[in-house]
Amino acid sequence: MHRPPLGVVLAGIAIAALSLLPLTFVVTTAMQIGWDESIALIFRPRVGELLTNTALLVALAVPLSIVLGVGGAWLVERTDLAGREIWGAVLAMPLAIPAFVNSYAWVSVIPSMAGLASGVLLSTLSYFPLVYFPVRAALAGLDPALEQTAASLGRGPVRVFFGTVIPQLRLALLGGALLVGLHLLSEYGAFALIRFDTFTTAIMDQYRSTFNGSAGSMLAGVLTVLCLALLVLEGRARGRARYARIGSGTVAPPTLVRLGPWHAPAQLAMASVAGLSLGVPAVVIGGWLVFGGAGVWQAPKLITSLMQTLGLALGGGILTVIAAFPLSWLAVRYPGRMSRMLERTNYFTSSMPGIVLALALVTVSLAFVPVVYQTALLLMIAYALLYLPRALVPLQAGIAQAPPQLEEAAQALGRTPARAFFSVTLRLVAPSTAAALALVFLAIAGELTATLLLSPIGVQTLATRFWSLSSEIDFAGAAPYALLLILLSAPMTYLLFRQSTTISKTKATS
C-alpha cells in the first residue's frame, strides 16, 4: 500500500487536534483552578441536584424512547397494521420539530409545565425517532427465517419478538439509545422553557449571569464525564457479537403478525403518539399565527434572520465538508490505526454538548486569537466540529464507490495528483458531497446553544431569534420562526425516511 500524501495526513492531524479543544479546555481549567478548589466546586449540593436531575432524565426518557421507537418500527415492519406506510412516515416526522419548539408548543398549552415529568415527556416525544430510524432499518434487514423457525417451534408472537427479534436489534437499538442520551445531555432550550435544571441549563445560566469561569468550567467537566460514561456504556453493551449472515442466500418476505383484537389499540397508540408529538405543535403554531395576524410576518428581523441562518448554514456546511474530506480519504483509501484514531477523535468531540465546545472556543479565542472572537468564522468552526460526523458518513461511502484506478490512470496521463483528484474523483463523489452538505446545513439551521454563545453581535439566526421572543413570552411573534425552522428541518427528515424506506423495499424484494 502506498503511503498517504503528506498534505492529507497533516490536514487530518490538524482537524483532529482542533477537535480536542473541548477536552483540553476542561482538563486545563481544572489544572489552573487547582485540586482543592476543583473538588469544592464539583462536590457541592448544586452539582448533586443537577446530577440527580440529569440521571433521572436519562434513566426515564431513554427507555421510553426505546419503547416508542422499537414498538413503532415493529408495528410498521412486522404487523398487518392498516396504513403501515402512512404511519411509517408519521413516526419519522417529529424529528423535523426542534425540541425547543416542541417545548414552546406545550408550554403554550400548559403554562404550568415544569420539572422532571415534563422534561421526560418533551424529550421522549422529540427524540424517539432517533431510535425508530435505525431499528426500522435493522428490522428490514433481518432474515425472517429465524422468526419463522422460532414460531414453528411453538413460540407465540411475544416470545418470538423478545427472544428472537430484540437480540438481533441490539446494535441499532443501542446506537439509537446513545443518540437520545447524548441529545438529552446537550439540550438547553427545551428544558429552560419548562424551568427544569440540567447541567447544560446551569452552565448557560452561570455563563450569562456572572461569567464565572471556574464554576461553569467544572460543570462542563462533569458534563463531559457523563458523555464519556454514555459512550463507554454503549460500547460495553454492544459487545463483540456479530449479526451478519454468511452467504447471500435468499431472503424470504416476512410473515406479518396479525394483530386481531389488538388492531384497534395499536391504531389508538399510533394516533396518540402522532397527536402528542405532531398535533400539539402544529395546532399551537397555527393558532399563534392566526392570533398574531399578518403583522407577525412583517417583523423586520424575520427576513434578516432567515438570510443569516441560510448564510451561516451554507458557510458552515461548506467548511465542514472541506474538513471532512481529508479524514474520509484517509479512512477509505489508507485504512489503519492512524486513520481510525483521527476519525474517532472527531466522533468523540461531536458527542459532547455544544455548550462545552462553545466555552472552549470562547476561552481559546480570547486568550490566543482575539481577532476571531464573536466572528462568523469562529461560529462556523464550532459548527464544523459539532457536525463533522454527519459529513464523514456519506463522504466515506462516496469515496469507497469511486474506483482509485481511474485516478491512477489520470496521473499516468500526466496529471498531477491534485488535478486528478479534482477532475476525476471529486466528480464521482459529487452526489455524496451534496448529501453531506445538505445534512450539515440542516443541522446547523436549528442549532441553538453554540450559536447563542458564539454568534457575532447583531447576528440572530432563526433559532436564536425564536429563543429571544419565546423567552420574552412573545409566543405569537415567535411562531413564524418556529414554522420556518420546521420547514428547514423537514427535508432532512424526508431524506432519512426515504433512505429507510428504500432499505426496506430492497430487502423485501432481494
C-alpha positions as CSV (number, residue, x, y, z in Angstrom):
1,M,0.0,0.0,0.0
2,H,1.3,3.4,-0.9
3,R,1.9,6.0,1.8
4,P,-0.8,8.7,2.0
5,P,0.1,12.1,0.8
6,L,1.8,14.2,3.5
7,G,-0.5,17.1,3.0
8,V,-3.6,15.0,3.6
9,V,-2.1,13.5,6.7
10,L,-1.2,16.9,8.1
11,A,-4.7,18.2,7.4
12,G,-6.2,15.3,9.2
13,I,-4.0,15.7,12.2
14,A,-4.7,19.4,12.3
15,I,-8.5,18.8,12.3
16,A,-8.2,16.1,14.9
17,A,-6.1,18.4,17.1
18,L,-8.6,21.2,16.8
19,S,-11.4,18.8,17.7
20,L,-9.7,18.0,21.0
21,L,-10.1,21.6,22.2
22,P,-13.1,20.9,24.4
23,L,-11.4,18.1,26.3
24,T,-8.2,20.2,26.5
25,F,-10.2,23.1,27.8
26,V,-11.8,21.1,30.6
27,V,-8.5,19.5,31.7
28,T,-6.5,22.7,31.6
29,T,-9.2,24.7,33.5
30,A,-9.2,22.0,36.2
31,M,-5.4,22.2,36.5
32,Q,-5.4,26.0,36.7
33,I,-8.1,26.1,39.4
34,G,-6.2,23.6,41.5
35,W,-7.2,20.3,43.0
36,D,-8.8,21.7,46.2
37,E,-11.0,24.3,44.5
38,S,-12.0,21.8,41.8
39,I,-13.1,19.3,44.4
40,A,-15.0,22.1,46.2
41,L,-16.8,23.2,43.0
42,I,-17.7,19.6,42.0
43,F,-18.8,18.2,45.3
44,R,-21.4,20.7,46.3
45,P,-25.2,20.4,46.7
46,R,-25.9,22.2,43.4
47,V,-23.9,19.7,41.4
48,G,-25.6,16.9,43.2
49,E,-29.0,18.3,42.3
50,L,-28.1,18.7,38.7
51,L,-26.6,15.2,38.6
52,T,-29.8,13.8,40.0
53,N,-32.0,15.6,37.5
54,T,-29.8,14.6,34.6
55,A,-29.5,11.0,35.7
56,L,-33.3,10.6,36.2
57,L,-34.0,12.3,32.9
58,V,-31.7,9.9,31.0
59,A,-32.9,6.9,33.0
60,L,-36.6,7.6,32.2
61,A,-36.5,9.2,28.8
62,V,-34.2,6.8,27.1
63,P,-36.2,3.6,27.9
64,L,-39.4,5.4,26.9
65,S,-37.9,6.4,23.6
66,I,-36.8,2.8,23.1
67,V,-40.4,1.6,23.7
68,L,-41.9,4.1,21.3
69,G,-39.1,3.7,18.6
70,V,-39.0,-0.1,18.7
71,G,-42.7,-0.6,19.1
72,G,-43.5,1.8,16.2
73,A,-40.9,0.2,14.0
74,W,-42.2,-3.3,14.7
75,L,-45.8,-2.3,14.0
76,V,-44.8,-0.8,10.7
77,E,-42.5,-3.5,9.5
78,R,-43.8,-6.7,11.0
79,T,-47.6,-6.5,11.5
80,D,-50.7,-6.2,9.4
81,L,-51.4,-2.7,10.8
82,A,-53.7,-0.8,8.5
83,G,-52.0,2.2,6.9
84,R,-48.5,1.0,7.7
85,E,-46.8,3.1,5.1
86,I,-48.6,6.3,6.3
87,W,-47.8,5.5,10.0
88,G,-44.2,4.9,9.0
89,A,-43.9,8.4,7.6
90,V,-45.8,9.9,10.6
91,L,-43.4,8.4,13.1
92,A,-40.5,10.0,11.3
93,M,-41.9,13.5,11.2
94,P,-41.3,14.5,14.9
95,L,-37.6,14.7,14.1
96,A,-38.3,17.8,12.0
97,I,-39.5,19.7,15.0
98,P,-36.7,21.0,17.2
99,A,-37.1,20.1,20.9
100,F,-37.2,23.7,22.0
101,V,-40.0,24.3,19.5
102,N,-41.9,21.3,20.9
103,S,-41.4,22.7,24.4
104,Y,-42.7,26.1,23.3
105,A,-45.8,24.5,22.0
106,W,-46.6,22.5,25.1
107,V,-45.9,25.5,27.4
108,S,-48.4,27.5,25.3
109,V,-51.0,24.9,26.1
110,I,-50.0,24.2,29.7
111,P,-48.1,27.2,31.1
112,S,-47.5,25.4,34.4
113,M,-45.4,22.7,32.8
114,A,-42.2,22.2,34.8
115,G,-39.9,19.7,36.4
116,L,-38.8,16.2,35.6
117,A,-42.1,14.7,34.4
118,S,-42.4,17.5,31.8
119,G,-38.8,17.1,30.7
120,V,-39.3,13.3,30.2
121,L,-42.5,13.9,28.2
122,L,-41.0,16.5,25.9
123,S,-37.7,14.8,25.3
124,T,-39.4,11.4,24.6
125,L,-41.7,13.0,22.1
126,S,-38.8,14.8,20.4
127,Y,-36.2,12.1,20.3
128,F,-37.9,8.7,19.9
129,P,-37.4,8.9,16.1
130,L,-33.6,8.6,16.8
131,V,-34.4,5.0,17.9
132,Y,-37.2,4.4,15.3
133,F,-35.0,5.1,12.3
134,P,-32.1,2.6,12.9
135,V,-34.4,0.0,14.4
136,R,-36.7,0.1,11.4
137,A,-33.8,-0.2,9.0
138,A,-32.4,-3.1,11.1
139,L,-35.8,-4.9,11.0
140,A,-35.9,-4.5,7.3
141,G,-32.5,-6.2,7.0
142,L,-33.2,-9.2,9.3
143,D,-33.7,-12.6,7.9
144,P,-37.4,-13.5,8.7
145,A,-36.4,-17.2,8.5
146,L,-35.2,-17.0,12.1
147,E,-38.6,-15.7,13.3
148,Q,-40.4,-18.3,11.2
149,T,-38.3,-21.0,12.7
150,A,-39.0,-19.8,16.2
151,A,-42.7,-19.6,15.5
152,S,-42.7,-23.2,14.1
153,L,-41.3,-24.4,17.4
154,G,-44.5,-23.2,19.1
155,R,-43.4,-19.8,20.3
156,G,-46.0,-17.1,20.2
157,P,-45.5,-13.6,18.7
158,V,-44.5,-12.1,22.1
159,R,-41.8,-14.8,22.7
160,V,-40.6,-14.5,19.1
161,F,-40.3,-10.8,19.5
162,F,-38.4,-10.7,22.8
163,G,-36.4,-13.9,22.3
164,T,-35.5,-13.7,18.6
165,V,-36.1,-10.2,17.2
166,I,-34.8,-8.0,20.0
167,P,-31.4,-9.7,20.3
168,Q,-30.8,-9.1,16.6
169,L,-31.8,-5.4,17.0
170,R,-29.2,-4.9,19.7
171,L,-26.7,-2.7,17.7
172,A,-29.4,-0.5,16.2
173,L,-31.2,-0.2,19.5
174,L,-28.1,0.7,21.4
175,G,-27.0,3.2,18.8
176,G,-30.3,5.0,18.8
177,A,-30.4,5.0,22.6
178,L,-26.9,6.5,22.7
179,L,-28.0,9.3,20.4
180,V,-31.0,10.0,22.6
181,G,-28.9,10.1,25.7
182,L,-26.3,12.5,24.2
183,H,-29.1,14.8,23.0
184,L,-30.6,14.8,26.5
185,L,-27.2,15.9,27.9
186,S,-26.8,18.7,25.4
187,E,-30.4,20.0,25.2
188,Y,-30.8,23.5,26.5
189,G,-33.9,25.3,25.1
190,A,-36.5,22.7,25.7
191,F,-35.6,22.3,29.4
192,A,-35.0,26.0,30.0
193,L,-38.6,26.8,28.9
194,I,-40.0,24.4,31.4
195,R,-37.6,25.5,34.2
196,F,-36.0,22.1,34.5
197,D,-32.4,22.4,35.6
198,T,-29.8,20.2,33.9
199,F,-26.0,20.7,33.5
200,T,-26.5,22.4,30.2
201,T,-29.0,24.9,31.5
202,A,-26.9,25.5,34.6
203,I,-23.8,26.2,32.6
204,M,-25.6,28.6,30.4
205,D,-27.1,30.4,33.4
206,Q,-23.7,30.6,35.0
207,Y,-22.1,32.0,31.8
208,R,-24.8,34.6,31.3
209,S,-25.2,35.8,34.8
210,T,-21.7,36.0,36.3
211,F,-19.3,34.6,33.6
212,N,-17.9,32.6,36.5
213,G,-15.3,30.6,34.6
214,S,-14.3,28.3,37.4
215,A,-17.8,27.1,38.3
216,G,-19.0,26.9,34.8
217,S,-15.9,25.0,33.6
218,M,-16.3,22.4,36.4
219,L,-19.9,21.9,35.5
220,A,-18.7,21.4,31.9
221,G,-16.2,18.9,33.1
222,V,-18.8,16.9,34.9
223,L,-21.0,17.0,31.8
224,T,-18.0,15.8,29.7
225,V,-17.6,12.9,32.1
226,L,-21.2,12.0,31.7
227,C,-20.9,11.9,27.9
228,L,-17.8,9.7,28.2
229,A,-19.7,7.4,30.5
230,L,-22.5,7.0,28.0
231,L,-20.1,6.2,25.2
232,V,-18.3,3.6,27.4
233,L,-21.6,2.0,28.5
234,E,-22.8,1.8,24.9
235,G,-19.5,0.3,23.8
236,R,-19.6,-2.4,26.5
237,A,-23.3,-3.2,25.9
238,R,-22.6,-3.5,22.2
239,G,-20.0,-6.3,22.9
240,R,-18.4,-8.3,20.1
241,A,-21.4,-10.2,18.9
242,R,-21.8,-10.5,15.2
243,Y,-25.2,-10.4,13.4
244,A,-24.3,-10.9,9.7
245,R,-25.2,-14.0,7.8
246,I,-22.6,-16.0,5.9
247,G,-23.5,-16.2,2.2
248,S,-26.1,-14.2,0.4
249,G,-28.9,-16.7,0.3
250,T,-32.4,-15.8,-0.4
251,V,-34.3,-13.6,2.0
252,A,-38.0,-14.6,2.2
253,P,-40.6,-11.9,2.8
254,P,-41.5,-11.6,6.5
255,T,-44.7,-13.2,7.8
256,L,-46.8,-10.3,9.1
257,V,-48.1,-10.8,12.6
258,R,-51.9,-10.5,12.6
259,L,-52.9,-8.1,15.3
260,G,-56.5,-9.3,15.6
261,P,-58.2,-7.8,18.6
262,W,-55.1,-5.7,19.2
263,H,-55.5,-3.8,16.0
264,A,-57.7,-1.1,17.5
265,P,-55.4,-0.5,20.5
266,A,-52.4,-0.3,18.1
267,Q,-54.1,2.3,15.9
268,L,-55.0,4.2,19.0
269,A,-51.4,4.1,20.3
270,M,-50.1,5.4,16.9
271,A,-52.7,8.1,16.8
272,S,-51.8,9.2,20.4
273,V,-48.1,9.4,19.6
274,A,-48.8,11.4,16.4
275,G,-51.2,13.7,18.2
276,L,-48.8,14.4,21.1
277,S,-45.7,14.8,19.0
278,L,-47.1,16.4,15.9
279,G,-50.6,17.6,16.6
280,V,-49.8,19.8,19.6
281,P,-47.0,21.7,17.8
282,A,-49.0,22.1,14.6
283,V,-52.2,23.3,16.3
284,V,-50.3,25.7,18.6
285,I,-48.1,27.2,16.0
286,G,-51.1,27.6,13.7
287,G,-53.1,29.1,16.5
288,W,-50.4,31.7,17.3
289,L,-50.0,32.6,13.6
290,V,-53.7,33.2,13.4
291,F,-53.7,35.2,16.7
292,G,-50.8,37.3,15.6
293,G,-52.3,38.0,12.2
294,A,-50.4,39.4,9.2
295,G,-48.3,41.5,11.5
296,V,-46.1,38.6,12.7
297,W,-44.9,38.0,9.1
298,Q,-43.9,41.7,8.8
299,A,-41.4,41.6,11.6
300,P,-38.3,43.5,10.5
301,K,-35.9,40.8,11.7
302,L,-37.7,37.8,10.1
303,I,-36.1,38.0,6.6
304,T,-32.8,39.1,8.2
305,S,-32.8,36.1,10.5
306,L,-33.7,33.8,7.6
307,M,-30.9,35.1,5.4
308,Q,-28.4,35.0,8.2
309,T,-29.4,31.4,9.0
310,L,-29.0,30.4,5.4
311,G,-25.6,32.1,5.1
312,L,-24.2,30.6,8.3
313,A,-25.6,27.1,7.5
314,L,-24.2,27.3,4.0
315,G,-20.8,28.6,5.1
316,G,-20.6,26.1,8.0
317,G,-21.7,23.3,5.8
318,I,-19.0,24.0,3.2
319,L,-16.4,24.3,5.9
320,T,-17.5,21.0,7.4
321,V,-17.4,19.2,4.1
322,I,-13.9,20.5,3.3
323,A,-12.7,19.4,6.8
324,A,-14.3,16.0,6.3
325,F,-12.6,15.2,3.0
326,P,-9.0,14.5,4.4
327,L,-10.4,12.3,7.2
328,S,-12.7,10.4,4.8
329,W,-10.0,10.0,2.2
330,L,-7.6,8.5,4.8
331,A,-10.3,6.2,6.3
332,V,-11.2,4.8,2.9
333,R,-8.0,4.8,0.8
334,Y,-5.5,4.3,3.7
335,P,-7.3,2.4,6.4
336,G,-5.2,1.7,9.5
337,R,-4.6,2.6,13.1
338,M,-3.8,6.3,12.4
339,S,-6.8,6.9,10.2
340,R,-9.1,5.2,12.7
341,M,-7.7,7.3,15.6
342,L,-8.2,10.5,13.7
343,E,-11.7,9.6,12.8
344,R,-12.8,8.5,16.3
345,T,-11.4,11.7,17.8
346,N,-14.0,13.7,15.8
347,Y,-16.8,11.3,16.7
348,F,-15.9,11.8,20.4
349,T,-15.9,15.6,20.0
350,S,-19.3,15.7,18.2
351,S,-20.8,13.7,21.0
352,M,-20.0,16.5,23.5
353,P,-22.6,19.2,24.2
354,G,-22.3,22.3,22.0
355,I,-22.1,24.5,25.1
356,V,-18.8,22.8,26.2
357,L,-17.3,23.3,22.7
358,A,-18.5,26.9,22.7
359,L,-16.9,27.7,26.1
360,A,-13.7,26.2,24.9
361,L,-13.7,28.3,21.7
362,V,-14.5,31.4,23.7
363,T,-11.6,30.8,26.1
364,V,-9.1,29.9,23.4
365,S,-10.1,32.8,21.1
366,L,-9.9,35.4,23.8
367,A,-6.5,34.1,25.0
368,F,-4.7,33.5,21.7
369,V,-6.6,34.9,18.7
370,P,-9.0,37.6,20.0
371,V,-9.4,38.9,16.4
372,V,-11.7,35.9,15.7
373,Y,-13.8,36.3,18.9
374,Q,-17.5,36.9,18.0
375,T,-17.0,36.4,14.3
376,A,-18.8,34.3,11.9
377,L,-15.6,32.3,11.3
378,L,-15.4,31.1,14.9
379,L,-19.1,30.2,14.8
380,M,-18.6,28.2,11.7
381,I,-15.6,26.4,13.1
382,A,-17.9,25.3,16.1
383,Y,-20.4,24.0,13.6
384,A,-17.8,22.1,11.7
385,L,-16.5,20.4,14.9
386,L,-20.1,19.6,16.1
387,Y,-21.3,18.1,12.8
388,L,-18.3,16.6,11.2
389,P,-19.5,13.0,11.5
390,R,-22.6,13.9,9.6
391,A,-20.4,14.7,6.6
392,L,-17.9,11.8,7.2
393,V,-20.5,9.1,6.7
394,P,-21.8,10.0,3.2
395,L,-18.4,11.1,2.0
396,Q,-16.7,7.8,3.0
397,A,-19.5,6.0,1.2
398,G,-19.0,8.1,-1.9
399,I,-15.1,7.7,-1.9
400,A,-15.4,4.0,-1.4
401,Q,-17.5,3.8,-4.6
402,A,-15.0,5.8,-6.6
403,P,-12.5,3.4,-8.3
404,P,-9.0,4.5,-7.5
405,Q,-7.8,3.1,-10.8
406,L,-9.5,6.0,-12.6
407,E,-7.4,8.5,-10.6
408,E,-4.3,6.4,-11.2
409,A,-5.0,6.4,-14.9
410,A,-5.4,10.2,-14.9
411,Q,-2.0,10.5,-13.2
412,A,-0.4,8.2,-15.7
413,L,-1.6,10.6,-18.4
414,G,0.4,13.3,-16.9
415,R,-2.0,15.0,-14.5
416,T,-0.8,15.9,-11.0
417,P,-2.4,14.1,-8.0
418,A,-4.3,17.2,-7.2
419,R,-5.6,17.7,-10.7
420,A,-6.5,14.0,-11.0
421,F,-8.5,14.2,-7.8
422,F,-10.5,17.3,-8.8
423,S,-11.1,16.2,-12.3
424,V,-11.9,12.6,-11.7
425,T,-12.6,11.6,-8.1
426,L,-14.4,14.7,-7.0
427,R,-16.8,14.5,-9.9
428,L,-17.7,10.9,-8.9
429,V,-18.1,11.9,-5.2
430,A,-20.3,14.9,-6.1
431,P,-23.6,13.3,-5.1
432,S,-22.2,12.2,-1.7
433,T,-20.7,15.6,-1.2
434,A,-24.1,17.2,-1.9
435,A,-25.8,14.8,0.6
436,A,-23.1,15.6,3.3
437,L,-23.6,19.3,2.7
438,A,-27.4,19.0,3.0
439,L,-27.2,17.0,6.2
440,V,-24.8,19.5,7.9
441,F,-26.7,22.5,6.5
442,L,-30.0,21.4,8.1
443,A,-28.3,20.5,11.4
444,I,-26.8,24.0,11.6
445,A,-30.0,25.7,10.8
446,G,-31.6,24.5,14.0
447,E,-28.6,24.7,16.3
448,L,-29.1,26.9,19.5
449,T,-26.6,26.7,22.3
450,A,-23.3,27.2,20.5
451,T,-25.0,29.9,18.4
452,L,-26.2,31.8,21.5
453,L,-22.6,31.9,22.9
454,L,-20.6,32.5,19.7
455,S,-22.8,34.5,17.3
456,P,-21.4,37.9,16.3
457,I,-23.0,41.0,17.6
458,G,-26.1,41.8,15.6
459,V,-26.4,38.3,14.1
460,Q,-29.5,36.3,15.0
461,T,-30.5,33.1,13.4
462,L,-34.0,31.7,13.2
463,A,-33.2,29.6,16.3
464,T,-31.8,32.4,18.4
465,R,-34.4,34.9,17.4
466,F,-37.1,32.3,18.2
467,W,-35.5,31.8,21.5
468,S,-35.3,35.5,22.3
469,L,-39.0,36.0,21.5
470,S,-40.2,32.9,23.3
471,S,-38.1,33.8,26.4
472,E,-39.9,37.2,26.4
473,I,-43.3,35.3,26.3
474,D,-44.0,36.8,22.8
475,F,-45.3,33.4,21.6
476,A,-47.2,34.9,18.6
477,G,-44.0,36.7,17.4
478,A,-42.0,33.5,17.8
479,A,-44.5,31.4,15.7
480,P,-43.2,32.4,12.2
481,Y,-39.6,31.5,13.3
482,A,-40.8,28.1,14.6
483,L,-42.6,27.4,11.3
484,L,-39.5,28.3,9.3
485,L,-37.3,26.1,11.5
486,I,-39.6,23.2,10.8
487,L,-39.7,23.8,7.1
488,L,-35.9,23.9,7.0
489,S,-35.6,20.6,9.0
490,A,-38.3,18.8,7.1
491,P,-36.1,17.9,4.0
492,M,-33.5,16.1,6.2
493,T,-36.3,14.1,7.9
494,Y,-37.7,13.2,4.4
495,L,-34.3,12.1,3.3
496,L,-33.9,9.8,6.3
497,F,-37.4,8.4,5.8
498,R,-36.8,7.8,2.1
499,Q,-33.5,6.1,2.9
500,S,-35.1,3.7,5.4
501,T,-38.0,3.0,3.1
502,T,-35.6,2.2,0.3
503,I,-33.7,-0.2,2.5
504,S,-37.0,-1.8,3.5
505,K,-38.1,-2.3,-0.1
506,T,-34.7,-3.5,-1.2
507,K,-34.5,-6.2,1.5
508,A,-38.1,-7.3,0.9
509,T,-37.5,-7.9,-2.8
510,S,-34.0,-9.3,-2.7
